[in-house]
Amino acid sequence: MIGVNETERLGELVREHLQKDGLPSHGWDHVQRTLRYALLIAKEERADLSILLPAVLVHDIERSAAKHEESTVARSLLVKAGFTQDKTAAILDCVKSHATFSSTKPASTEQRVLFDADKIESLGPVGAARFFMFAGENHWDMRTALRPCGEARDVPSDH
């Protein structure tokens, strides 16, 4: 069963946080688009929405690999929204595996849905625009930004 009140409250908290402290390339608009893709995929995959929806909401609150592992801001927002300790742990476990640079690979249905929805959202013209916004946020020159996929790029630890 989905904790509607907790999920709605979390959505409000995440939106407020992203408007105040978020990066434009990974802001509330990105969360909303990722959520739409996740819902489409979840229907086919029969994902547990009580884990998936909050995970989508907090998936880019903390952008670096280390921060995805720690998830201190995400954890704080989940607790503030009223999620139990067990549910918070399951949601954060889902978030850990969504990033391409994560050492944790998606294993559960919810992890795979979040991973796929986030990657699908990065395709097309909006995804290209977001990529160049992200490159600007990281002060990459054009040569660095246009490196082929798989080549290393320095991403500051605070992103």
Residue, then its C-alpha position, 0 to 999 in steps of 0.5 A: m500500500i502506498g503511503v499517500n500522505e507521506t509521499e505527498r508530503l515528501g513531494e512538497l519537501v523535495r520540491e522546496h529543497l530543489q527550488k532552494d538548493g537544487l541544480p537546474s539540470h536535476g531540478w523539480d522538472h527532471v523529477q516530474r519527467t522521471l516520475r512519469y516514465a517510472l509510472l509507465i514502466a512500473k505498471e508493466e513491471r508491477a513495481d512496488l509504488s510505495i518504494l518506487l515513488p518516494a525513491v524517484l522523488v529523492h533520487d537526485i537530491e545528492r549528486s555525487a557517488a559518495k552522497h548517493e551512498e550516504s543519502t543524508v539529505a534524502r534520509s532527512l526528508l524521508v523521515k520528515a515526511g513520516f516514512t518509517q525507518d524500514k521504509t526509508a532504508a528500502i527507498l534509499d537502497c533503491v536510490k543507491s543503484h540508479a546512478t550510472f557511476s554507482s558501484t551498486k547495480p539495480a537488482s530489484t524491480e523498483q531499482r531497475v524501474l528507477f534506473d531505466a526511467d532516469k536514463i530514458e529521461s536523459l534522451g532527446p532534446v530535453g536530455a541534451a539540454r540538461f546534459f549541457m546545463f550539467a556541463g556548465e554547472n561543472h565548469w566543463d569546457m566543450r572538449t570535456a563535455l563532448r568526450p565519448c561516453g565511458e571516458a572519465r570526466d571530473v565531477p566535483s564532489d559537491h555535485 
